[in-house]
C-alpha cells in the first residue's frame, strides 16, 4: 500500500501548517444607534391593544362585517352545590 497515508499522520501534518494571524475587526462606518437605548414609540399602543397589524388590515378588507368572539374558560373545576 505504497503512497497511502493514515488519517492520523495526515491530520498531524495539516495541524502543523502555519496559519496567518487574524486581523482584528475594523468597522467600516461608525454606527449611531447600535448599542444605545432607542425609545419604543409604539409601546403604548401595543400595551393598550390599539396597535394595527397587517393581519388586522387584511381581515377588515376581506371581511368588513366580521364579528370576533373568544371563549374564556375558568382554570378551576366547577363544584355542584347540593341544596
Order of alpha helices (4+ residues) and beta strands (2+ residues): alpha-alpha-alpha
